[in-house]
Amino acid sequence: MAMANPNPTPKCDDCNSQGRSLVNSLIAMITDEVKSRFSILVMTNSESASEPDLELSEDSFGLDPNYTPEEIQRVENEARQADGDTQVPQTQVPQTQIPQTEGPQPDPESNKKRKKRERMTSKYWQYFIRGEPKEDGFYEAKCKFCGHIYDMGNGRGTGSLMHHFKKSCQKVPKAMRHKPNALQKMLQAGTTTAPALDVWEFNQMKCRKGLARMVVAHDYPFNCVNHYFLKEFLRELQPLFKVPSRNTLRADCLNIYAEEKDMLYDLFSKLDCKFSFTGDLWSNKGRDRGFMALTCHYIDESWKLHKRVIALCPLPSPHTGKNIADAIYERLVLWNLDKKALCLVLDSSSANDACVKELLSGPILDTLPADGQLFHQRCGCHILNLIVQDGLDVLDGEIKTIRETMKYIRHSQSRMEKFKRAVAQVKGPDKKPAWDVQTRWNSTYLMLQLAFELREAIERFAVLDKNSELVAGLDWNKLKALLDCLKVFYDATLTLSGTKYPTLNLFFPEFCEVCSNIKKMRNSNYPFIVEMSLKMYAKWDKYWTGGNMLLAIACVFDPRSKFGVVEYYIKEMYPHDYDTFMANLNNCINALFKDYENAYNRQSQEQIGSSSQQVSALARQTESVSRAGLKDYMKNKKRADPKKSELEEYLADGLDENSLDVAFDILSWWKLKAAKYPILSRLARDILAVPISTVASESTFSNSGRTLSPIRSSLNDESIEALICAQDWLRASVTENGGDFGEILWSSDETTSDADGIAHC
């Protein structure tokens, strides 16, 4: 039997009902809080998984600091005791503050101050500008390239920033998007402009620049980037390289021209020397106007001869002297070379003579040495061509027969096979027939020489082909005599056509030797040679009287000849005009040297400065009488024994025995003598830079013919000039620095060739 409680506790229904209502309200509040906290924790964990660097403060949810876990536990226990339940559940209350669902909210300004700033650990933040956080926890991220703005914050990741940088932004350089992220760098072998070993890193712009240089220097068309196997090769070579389009490649080539032009302009402005120029005109088939090529020649401070094509400008008809002069002067002013000009070499034509007169009537005359007497020089090779062409008119019939014979043999494959059989039968040289270009006499000479070597094979071919009219009546002995007379002209043309060594000092003796050979032809046993000599001498005398002072001056500055060679040939050719010619030559050289001496003294005074040239007043006051008398004595001594000028010392030294060597380098000789003759060496440097022929400008048209091919006939004038000039500059920079440019698929710089003929200068 159960025993009754000795001290029973009285129960009140009102108390029980109040306790139950309090407990129910607390349980409801706790249940809502648990649900709220559970959802917040789930969201926080998901956000921290995507953004590990996101940190939230404890009061980020607006919790009331007055509610603590201990107070909640105490109230719950009291409610249970009031309800008669003595067992307290072991509920794990989270160790955080419970948010207050009702009542006053915390101050947002205090929460903003206490909230920590999110850390920017993503690598894409370097391409965006982060703004200040707002009251709602968001902030702006602005793209540095295009300015697009993204809303960030409150757990948002950087995926949108990554997508914008890689794909959406149109102003991000492609090289930055495809930049390799390798941990270990690659090494590449050194080049002429780089160290032996260097760290290699892919660069899209450098690859495009290299491609543009290749297209410019090697005459590749712009549409080569559309070729399938070229793109496949580049893709296999470097998958990261994106092949540019045709228009992009053209723009890159124009940028190459602009960069090279700026560097060349800066180089010209720093050089303290005179420049000489060669010009020539050219007309392209299919275009309504011609082009003028202008090439400058100079010797730098290291005594190296250079040439650069500075213009290939369109020249509309008519090609009058004024139009040519305006085009030349405009380009000289554009390059700031109008005040540094010394000589202009042009072909012998009436339009070019009028061009020179037009230029000398303008402002360029004020800056020319010797009052412009040396400004105009005719092309020596062109003069030789005109002289020989007049002589070859005597044998026009025989030359035409040989030319038609060469064409007849080369006309079909069957005739070439018969000719090879004829060569094998007579055991002749294994050479193919070729014909000449009628406007170039040296190609005619090569054709006649080839015909004389194949004379036996040609006669045998006439028998095999049953065509005895090929060389019927041709006297091979007359042809041999003609070749002997023309060899002197051909050797002189080869010598004077060079562009890698000075040629002006070589023309006077070569030209005078040609005159001596013409006079010897008068004593020939063949009447046609005598007739040729009369026509040649008339043409030679015409151009000799037209101007030869610069040729004689260049010969004087050659230590192998000086005045000796000039005196010898003038006495032999024009004995009656010897005194007049030598007097004019001495006056011109002295006037030229005086101009350079004055310019050198002005430059020296500017360098020294006025302060070093003045004597202090104190030194003049304290000077002793004896020292003043010594100074007067030295002045009188100087007047009695004046010092010789550099020109007089150079002429009095005589010929240099070492300079008589065949392999003599005149530029190296003057480079060694520059310390002894500082003024005269400058004069010699500018004189020796003058070319005697326009071969440098004519060779430009060989490149122009390939550039303006039928496939590339749509190029505008700007692209034509950019390609031709930049190609010349790139090739010169490689060859002059000792690099191997490679074999040119067409002709060399000093020769041109026709499709069906032979090479000719």
C-alpha positions in Angstrom: 0.0 0.0 0.0 1.4 3.3 -1.0 2.2 5.7 1.6 0.9 9.2 1.4 3.2 12.2 1.1 3.5 13.8 4.5 4.0 17.3 3.1 1.7 17.6 0.1 2.1 20.6 -2.1 -1.0 22.4 -3.0 -1.9 22.9 -6.7 -3.5 25.9 -8.3 -5.2 25.7 -11.6 -4.4 29.3 -12.4 -0.7 28.8 -11.8 -0.7 25.7 -13.9 -2.4 27.5 -16.8 0.1 30.5 -16.6 3.1 28.1 -16.5 1.8 26.2 -19.5 1.3 29.4 -21.6 4.7 30.7 -20.7 6.4 27.4 -21.6 4.4 27.2 -24.9 5.5 30.7 -25.9 9.1 29.9 -25.1 9.0 26.6 -27.0 7.4 28.4 -30.0 10.1 31.1 -29.9 12.9 28.5 -29.6 11.5 26.5 -32.5 11.3 29.5 -34.8 14.9 30.5 -33.8 16.2 27.0 -34.5 14.5 26.9 -37.9 15.9 30.4 -38.7 19.4 29.5 -37.5 19.4 26.3 -39.4 18.6 28.0 -42.7 21.2 30.7 -42.1 23.9 28.0 -41.4 23.0 26.1 -44.5 23.3 29.3 -46.6 26.5 30.3 -44.9 28.1 26.9 -45.6 27.2 27.0 -49.3 28.6 30.5 -49.7 31.8 29.7 -47.9 32.3 26.6 -50.2 32.3 28.9 -53.3 34.1 31.8 -51.6 36.4 30.5 -48.8 37.7 34.0 -48.1 34.2 35.3 -47.1 33.9 36.0 -43.3 30.7 36.9 -41.5 30.6 38.6 -38.1 28.6 37.3 -35.2 26.2 40.2 -35.2 25.6 40.1 -39.0 22.1 38.7 -38.4 20.9 41.5 -36.1 21.1 39.4 -32.8 20.2 41.0 -29.4 23.1 40.9 -27.1 20.7 40.8 -24.0 19.6 37.2 -24.7 22.1 34.6 -23.5 21.9 30.8 -23.5 22.0 30.6 -19.7 19.0 32.8 -19.3 17.0 30.7 -21.8 17.9 27.5 -20.0 16.9 29.0 -16.6 13.5 30.2 -17.8 12.8 26.9 -19.5 13.7 25.0 -16.3 11.4 27.2 -14.1 8.6 26.7 -16.6 9.0 23.0 -16.4 9.1 23.0 -12.6 6.0 25.1 -12.5 4.3 22.5 -14.8 5.4 19.6 -12.5 8.1 18.2 -14.8 11.3 17.9 -12.8 13.4 16.4 -15.7 15.3 19.0 -17.8 16.0 17.9 -21.4 19.6 17.8 -22.4 19.1 20.1 -25.4 22.3 21.4 -27.0 21.7 25.1 -27.4 24.0 26.6 -30.1 26.6 28.9 -28.6 25.4 32.0 -30.5 23.0 34.7 -29.8 19.4 34.3 -30.6 18.0 36.9 -33.1 15.3 39.0 -31.7 12.2 38.7 -33.8 10.3 41.4 -32.0 11.4 44.6 -30.4 13.9 47.2 -31.4 16.6 46.4 -34.1 20.3 47.2 -33.8 21.8 50.3 -35.3 22.9 49.6 -38.9 25.7 52.2 -38.7 27.3 50.3 -35.7 27.0 47.0 -37.6 28.6 48.6 -40.7 31.6 49.7 -38.7 32.0 46.3 -37.1 31.7 44.3 -40.3 35.0 43.0 -41.7 36.0 43.8 -45.4 36.0 40.8 -47.7 39.5 39.7 -48.8 40.2 39.7 -52.6 42.1 36.5 -53.2 40.9 35.8 -56.8 43.5 36.6 -59.5 40.8 38.4 -61.6 40.5 41.2 -59.1 43.6 42.7 -60.7 41.6 43.6 -63.8 38.7 45.3 -61.8 38.4 48.3 -59.5 36.5 47.6 -56.3 34.2 50.3 -54.9 33.3 51.1 -51.3 30.7 48.8 -49.6 27.2 50.1 -49.4 24.7 50.0 -46.5 23.1 46.8 -47.8 26.4 45.0 -48.0 26.9 45.3 -51.8 29.7 47.0 -53.6 30.7 47.7 -57.3 33.4 46.0 -59.4 34.4 48.2 -62.4 36.3 46.7 -65.4 39.6 48.5 -66.1 39.3 47.9 -69.8 35.7 48.6 -70.8 34.3 50.2 -67.6 31.5 47.6 -67.2 30.1 47.5 -63.6 29.1 44.4 -61.6 27.3 44.2 -58.2 29.3 42.2 -55.8 29.1 41.4 -52.1 26.8 39.3 -49.7 28.4 36.0 -50.7 28.5 36.6 -54.5 31.5 34.9 -56.1 33.9 36.1 -58.8 32.6 33.8 -61.6 31.0 36.8 -63.3 34.3 38.6 -63.3 36.1 35.6 -64.7 33.6 35.2 -67.5 33.7 38.9 -68.3 37.5 38.9 -68.6 37.8 35.8 -70.7 34.8 36.1 -73.1 32.6 39.2 -72.7 35.0 42.1 -72.6 36.0 43.2 -76.2 38.8 45.5 -75.1 41.0 43.0 -73.3 44.1 42.2 -75.4 44.0 38.7 -76.7 47.5 38.1 -75.7 46.4 38.5 -72.0 43.6 36.1 -72.3 45.7 33.3 -73.8 48.7 33.9 -71.7 50.2 30.6 -70.6 50.2 29.9 -66.9 53.2 27.6 -66.8 55.2 27.3 -63.6 58.5 26.6 -65.4 59.7 29.0 -68.1 61.3 28.0 -71.4 64.7 29.0 -72.6 65.5 30.0 -76.2 68.7 30.2 -78.1 70.2 33.6 -78.5 70.2 35.7 -81.7 72.2 38.6 -83.0 70.2 41.0 -81.0 69.5 39.0 -77.9 71.8 37.3 -75.3 73.0 33.7 -75.6 70.1 32.4 -73.5 66.9 34.2 -72.7 63.6 33.3 -71.1 60.9 32.7 -73.7 57.3 33.7 -73.2 54.6 33.7 -75.9 53.6 37.1 -77.1 50.9 37.5 -79.8 52.0 41.0 -80.8 55.6 40.0 -81.3 54.6 37.0 -83.4 52.4 39.3 -85.6 55.3 41.7 -85.9 57.6 39.0 -87.0 55.1 37.8 -89.6 54.8 41.3 -91.0 58.6 41.7 -91.3 58.7 38.4 -93.2 56.0 39.5 -95.6 57.6 42.9 -96.2 61.2 41.7 -96.7 60.5 38.7 -98.9 57.7 40.0 -101.1 55.0 37.8 -99.9 51.4 38.9 -100.6 49.0 39.9 -97.9 46.6 37.1 -98.6 49.3 34.5 -97.7 47.6 34.4 -94.2 44.6 32.8 -96.0 46.6 29.9 -97.3 45.5 26.7 -95.6 48.8 24.9 -95.1 50.5 28.1 -93.8 47.8 28.3 -91.1 48.2 24.6 -90.4 52.0 25.1 -90.1 51.6 28.0 -87.7 49.0 26.1 -85.7 51.3 23.2 -85.3 54.2 25.5 -84.5 52.4 27.5 -81.8 48.8 26.7 -81.1 48.4 29.9 -79.1 49.2 32.1 -82.1 46.1 33.4 -83.8 46.8 34.1 -87.5 45.7 37.6 -88.4 43.5 38.5 -91.3 44.6 40.1 -94.5 43.6 43.6 -93.5 45.3 43.2 -90.1 48.5 42.0 -91.8 48.4 45.0 -94.0 48.0 47.3 -91.0 51.0 45.5 -89.3 53.1 46.1 -92.4 52.3 49.8 -92.4 53.2 49.9 -88.7 56.6 48.3 -89.6 57.1 51.1 -92.2 56.2 53.8 -89.7 58.5 52.4 -87.0 61.5 52.0 -89.3 60.9 55.5 -90.8 61.0 57.1 -87.4 64.2 55.4 -86.5 65.8 56.3 -89.8 64.6 59.9 -89.4 66.3 60.1 -86.0 69.5 58.6 -87.4 69.6 61.2 -90.2 69.1 64.0 -87.7 72.1 62.9 -85.6 74.5 62.4 -88.5 76.9 65.3 -89.1 77.6 64.7 -92.8 76.3 65.6 -96.3 73.9 63.4 -98.2 73.9 62.6 -101.9 70.8 61.4 -103.9 70.0 59.4 -106.9 66.7 59.5 -108.7 65.0 57.7 -111.5 61.5 57.5 -113.1 59.5 54.3 -113.8 56.1 53.6 -115.3 54.1 50.5 -114.4 51.8 48.8 -116.8 48.2 49.2 -116.0 48.5 52.4 -114.0 47.8 55.9 -115.1 51.0 57.5 -113.7 54.6 56.8 -113.1 56.7 56.6 -110.0 59.9 58.4 -108.9 62.4 56.6 -106.7 64.7 58.6 -104.6 67.7 57.0 -102.8 70.1 58.8 -100.4 73.8 57.8 -100.0 76.0 58.7 -97.0 79.0 57.6 -95.1 78.6 57.5 -91.3 81.0 58.3 -88.6 82.5 54.8 -88.7 83.3 55.3 -92.4 80.8 52.8 -93.7 78.9 53.5 -97.0 75.1 53.3 -96.7 72.2 53.7 -99.1 68.5 54.0 -98.2 65.4 54.3 -100.4 63.6 57.3 -98.9 60.8 57.7 -101.4 58.8 55.9 -104.1 56.2 58.6 -104.8 53.7 58.7 -107.6 54.5 61.2 -110.4 51.6 62.1 -112.7 52.2 63.1 -116.3 53.6 65.3 -117.7 57.0 64.5 -116.3 58.4 68.0 -116.7 61.4 69.4 -115.0 59.3 71.5 -112.6 57.1 68.5 -111.5 60.2 66.4 -110.9 61.9 69.2 -109.0 58.8 69.7 -106.8 58.6 66.0 -106.0 62.3 65.8 -105.0 62.3 69.0 -102.9 59.1 67.9 -101.1 60.7 64.6 -100.1 64.0 66.3 -99.0 62.0 68.7 -96.8 59.9 65.8 -95.4 63.1 64.0 -94.3 64.8 67.3 -93.2 67.7 66.7 -95.6 67.3 69.8 -97.8 70.0 71.6 -95.8 72.3 68.6 -95.9 72.3 67.9 -99.6 75.5 67.8 -101.6 74.9 66.2 -105.0 72.0 64.9 -107.1 72.8 62.1 -109.7 70.2 61.8 -112.5 70.1 60.4 -116.0 71.1 62.5 -119.0 67.8 63.8 -120.2 66.4 67.3 -120.9 63.7 66.9 -118.2 66.4 66.1 -115.6 68.5 69.1 -116.7 65.4 71.3 -116.3 64.8 69.8 -112.9 68.3 70.7 -111.6 67.9 74.3 -112.8 64.6 74.5 -111.0 66.1 73.2 -107.8 69.1 75.6 -108.0 66.7 78.5 -108.3 65.1 77.7 -105.0 66.2 78.0 -101.4 68.3 74.8 -101.5 71.1 76.8 -103.3 71.9 78.8 -100.1 73.0 75.6 -98.2 75.0 73.9 -101.0 78.8 73.9 -100.9 80.8 75.8 -103.5 77.7 77.7 -104.6 76.1 74.6 -106.0 78.8 73.9 -108.7 78.9 70.2 -107.6 75.2 69.7 -107.1 74.3 68.0 -110.5 76.1 64.9 -111.7 75.1 62.8 -114.7 74.9 59.0 -114.4 78.2 57.6 -115.7 76.7 54.2 -116.7 74.0 56.0 -118.6 76.6 58.0 -120.5 78.5 54.9 -121.4 75.3 53.3 -122.6 74.5 56.2 -124.9 78.1 56.2 -126.2 78.1 52.5 -127.1 74.6 52.6 -128.5 75.6 55.2 -131.1 78.5 53.0 -132.1 76.5 49.8 -132.3 74.2 51.4 -134.9 76.9 50.7 -137.4 76.4 46.9 -137.0 72.7 46.9 -136.5 72.1 44.3 -139.3 74.6 41.8 -137.9 73.4 42.2 -134.3 69.8 41.7 -135.4 70.8 38.5 -137.2 72.4 37.1 -134.1 69.4 38.1 -132.0 66.9 36.4 -134.3 69.0 33.3 -134.3 69.0 33.0 -130.6 65.2 33.5 -130.5 64.7 30.9 -133.3 66.6 28.2 -131.3 64.8 28.9 -128.1 61.4 29.1 -129.7 60.5 25.3 -129.4 61.6 22.3 -127.4 62.5 20.3 -130.5 64.9 22.9 -131.7 66.6 23.0 -128.2 67.1 19.2 -128.4 68.7 19.6 -131.8 70.9 22.4 -130.5 72.0 20.2 -127.6 72.9 17.5 -130.1 74.9 20.0 -132.1 76.7 21.1 -129.0 77.6 17.5 -128.2 78.9 16.9 -131.7 81.2 19.9 -131.8 82.1 19.5 -128.0 81.1 23.1 -127.3 80.2 24.7 -124.0 77.0 23.6 -122.3 75.2 26.9 -122.5 71.7 27.9 -123.7 71.1 30.6 -126.3 69.8 33.9 -124.9 69.1 37.3 -126.4 69.5 40.8 -125.1 67.5 43.8 -124.0 67.9 46.4 -126.8 67.9 49.4 -124.5 70.8 48.0 -122.5 74.1 47.7 -124.4 75.8 45.5 -121.8 73.2 42.8 -122.3 73.9 43.1 -126.1 77.6 42.6 -125.3 76.8 39.5 -123.3 74.6 38.1 -126.1 77.4 38.7 -128.7 80.0 37.1 -126.5 77.7 34.0 -125.9 77.1 33.8 -129.7 80.9 33.8 -130.4 81.4 31.0 -127.8 78.6 28.9 -129.5 79.6 29.8 -133.1 80.5 26.2 -134.0 77.3 24.8 -132.3 75.2 27.4 -134.1 76.7 26.5 -137.5 76.2 22.8 -136.8 72.6 23.4 -135.8 71.9 25.2 -139.1 72.9 21.9 -140.8 70.8 19.7 -138.6 67.8 21.9 -138.8 68.2 22.3 -142.6 68.1 26.1 -142.2 71.3 27.6 -143.6 69.9 31.2 -143.4 70.5 31.5 -139.7 74.0 32.9 -139.7 74.7 33.0 -143.4 77.2 35.6 -144.3 78.2 36.4 -140.7 81.9 37.1 -140.3 83.0 35.8 -136.9 86.3 37.6 -137.1 84.5 41.0 -137.3 82.5 39.9 -134.2 85.7 39.1 -132.4 87.1 42.5 -133.2 83.9 44.2 -132.0 84.0 42.3 -128.7 87.6 43.4 -128.1 86.6 47.0 -128.5 83.5 46.7 -126.3 85.3 44.9 -123.4 86.7 48.2 -122.1 83.2 49.7 -121.9 81.8 46.6 -120.3 84.5 46.4 -117.6 84.1 50.1 -116.8 80.3 49.6 -116.5 80.7 46.7 -114.0 83.2 48.8 -111.9 81.0 51.9 -111.8 77.7 50.0 -111.1 78.7 49.0 -107.6 76.7 50.2 -104.6 78.8 48.8 -101.7 81.9 50.8 -102.3 82.8 54.4 -103.4 82.6 54.8 -107.2 83.1 58.5 -107.8 86.8 58.4 -107.4 87.0 55.5 -110.0 85.1 57.2 -112.8 87.7 59.8 -113.9 90.4 57.3 -114.7 87.9 54.8 -116.1 86.2 57.5 -118.2 89.5 58.8 -119.6 90.6 55.2 -120.3 87.4 54.8 -122.4 88.4 57.9 -124.3 91.8 56.6 -125.0 90.3 53.3 -126.3 87.9 55.3 -128.6 90.9 57.1 -130.1 92.8 53.8 -130.6 89.8 52.4 -132.5 90.5 54.9 -135.3 93.6 52.9 -136.2 91.7 49.6 -136.7 91.8 47.6 -139.9 88.0 47.2 -140.0 86.2 50.2 -141.5 83.1 49.7 -139.3 85.2 50.0 -136.1 86.6 53.3 -137.4 83.1 54.5 -138.1 82.1 53.5 -134.6 84.9 55.4 -133.0 83.9 58.6 -134.8 80.3 58.4 -133.5 81.4 57.4 -130.0 83.9 60.2 -129.7 81.3 62.8 -130.7 79.0 61.6 -127.9 81.8 61.3 -125.4 83.0 64.9 -126.1 79.4 66.2 -125.6 79.1 64.8 -122.1 82.7 65.6 -121.1 82.2 69.3 -121.7 78.9 69.1 -119.8 80.6 68.8 -116.4 83.5 66.8 -114.9 84.8 68.9 -112.0 83.4 66.7 -109.3 85.0 63.7 -110.9 88.4 65.3 -110.8 87.9 66.4 -107.2 87.1 62.8 -106.2 90.2 61.6 -108.0 92.3 64.2 -106.0 91.0 62.8 -102.7 92.1 59.3 -103.7 95.6 58.9 -102.2 96.6 56.6 -105.0 96.3 59.4 -107.6 95.8 62.9 -106.2 96.6 65.4 -108.9 98.9 63.1 -110.8 96.2 61.1 -112.6 94.2 64.2 -113.5 97.3 66.0 -114.9 98.2 62.9 -117.0 94.8 62.4 -118.7 94.1 66.1 -119.2 97.5 66.6 -121.0 96.8 63.6 -123.1 93.2 64.4 -124.1 93.1 68.2 -124.0 96.6 69.6 -124.0 95.4 73.1 -125.1 92.9 73.3 -122.2 95.3 72.0 -119.5 96.1 75.2 -117.8 92.5 76.4 -117.7 91.2 73.2 -116.4 93.8 72.8 -113.7 93.3 76.4 -112.5 89.5 75.9 -112.2 90.1 72.6 -110.4 92.4 74.3 -107.8 90.0 77.2 -107.3 87.0 74.8 -106.8 88.9 72.6 -104.3 90.1 75.6 -102.3 86.7 77.1 -102.1 85.2 73.8 -101.1 87.8 73.3 -98.4 87.3 76.9 -97.1 83.6 76.2 -96.6 84.3 73.1 -94.6 87.0 74.9 -92.6 84.6 77.7 -91.6 81.9 75.2 -90.7 84.4 73.2 -88.6 85.6 76.4 -86.8 82.1 77.5 -86.0 81.3 74.1 -84.6 84.5 74.0 -82.5 83.7 77.4 -81.0 80.2 76.4 -80.0 81.7 73.3 -78.3 84.4 75.2 -76.4 82.1 78.0 -75.3 82.6 81.7 -74.8 83.8 81.3 -71.2 87.0 79.3 -72.1 87.9 81.8 -74.9 88.0 84.9 -72.6 90.9 86.0 -70.5 90.1 87.4 -67.1 90.8 91.1 -66.6 93.0 90.3 -63.6 95.3 88.2 -65.7 95.7 91.0 -68.2 96.5 93.5 -65.5 99.2 91.4 -63.8 100.9 90.3 -67.1 104.5 91.3 -67.0 106.2 93.4 -69.6 108.7 90.6 -70.6 105.8 88.2 -71.2 104.0 90.8 -73.3 107.2 91.1 -75.4 107.4 87.4 -75.8 103.8 87.3 -77.0 104.6 89.9 -79.7 107.6 88.0 -80.8 105.6 84.8 -81.2 103.0 86.6 -83.3 105.6 87.9 -85.6 107.2 84.5 -85.8 103.8 83.0 -86.8 103.4 85.6 -89.6 106.9 84.9 -90.9 106.4 81.1 -90.9 102.6 80.5 -91.5 101.3 77.0 -90.8 100.2 74.9 -93.8 96.6 74.0 -94.2 95.4 70.4 -94.1 94.9 70.5 -97.9 98.4 71.6 -98.5 99.8 69.0 -96.2 97.8 66.3 -97.8 99.0 67.2 -101.3 102.6 67.7 -100.2 102.8 64.2 -98.6 102.8 62.5 -102.0 101.4 59.1 -102.9 101.1 56.5 -100.2 103.1 53.4 -101.3 100.7 51.1 -99.4 97.7 52.5 -101.2 98.9 51.1 -104.5 97.7 47.7 -103.5 94.9 46.2 -105.6 92.7 45.5 -102.6 92.9 49.1 -101.4 90.1 50.3 -99.1 89.9 54.1 -99.5 87.4 54.5 -96.6 89.7 52.7 -94.2 92.6 54.9 -95.3 90.7 58.1 -94.6 89.4 56.6 -91.3 93.0 56.2 -90.1 93.9 59.7 -91.3 90.9 61.4 -89.7 93.0 62.5 -86.7 95.6 64.1 -88.9 93.2 65.7 -91.3 90.0 66.4 -89.2 88.6 69.0 -91.7 89.8 67.4 -94.9 88.6 64.0 -93.8 85.0 65.4 -93.5 85.3 66.8 -97.0 86.6 63.5 -98.4 83.9 61.5 -96.6 81.1 63.6 -98.2 82.7 63.5 -101.7 83.3 59.8 -101.7 79.7 59.1 -100.7 78.5 60.5 -104.1 77.6 57.6 -106.4 78.5 57.8 -110.1 75.4 55.8 -111.3 71.7 55.6 -110.6 71.8 51.8 -110.3 70.6 52.0 -106.7 67.4 53.7 -107.8 67.0 51.5 -110.8 67.2 48.4 -108.7 64.3 49.7 -106.7 62.1 49.3 -109.7 63.0 45.6 -109.9 61.4 45.2 -106.5 58.5 47.5 -107.6 57.8 45.2 -110.5 57.3 42.3 -108.2 55.3 44.3 -105.7 53.0 45.6 -108.4 52.4 42.2 -110.0 49.0 41.4 -111.6 48.0 39.7 -108.3 48.8 42.8 -106.2 47.7 45.4 -108.7 45.1 46.7 -106.3 47.6 48.2 -103.8 47.3 51.9 -103.3 50.2 54.3 -103.5 50.6 54.4 -99.7 51.0 50.6 -99.5 53.4 50.6 -102.4 55.8 53.1 -100.9 55.6 51.5 -97.5 56.4 48.0 -98.8 59.3 49.1 -101.1 61.0 51.4 -98.5 60.5 49.1 -95.6 61.8 46.2 -97.6 65.0 48.1 -98.4 65.5 49.2 -94.8 65.0 45.7 -93.4 67.3 44.1 -95.9 70.0 46.7 -95.3 69.8 46.3 -91.5 70.4 42.6 -91.9 73.3 42.7 -94.4 75.1 45.7 -92.9 75.1 44.0 -89.5 76.7 40.9 -90.9 73.6 38.8 -91.1 72.7 36.3 -93.8 69.5 37.6 -95.4 69.3 34.4 -97.5 69.1 33.8 -101.2 66.8 36.1 -103.1 64.5 34.2 -105.4 64.6 36.9 -108.1 67.6 39.1 -109.0 70.2 40.8 -106.9 70.1 44.5 -106.0 72.6 45.5 -108.7 71.1 43.6 -111.6 67.7 43.0 -113.1 66.6 40.3 -115.4 63.8 39.7 -118.0 61.6 36.7 -118.2 63.0 35.5 -121.5 66.4 37.2 -121.6 69.6 37.3 -119.6 70.7 39.2 -116.6 71.8 42.8 -117.2 72.9 45.8 -115.1 
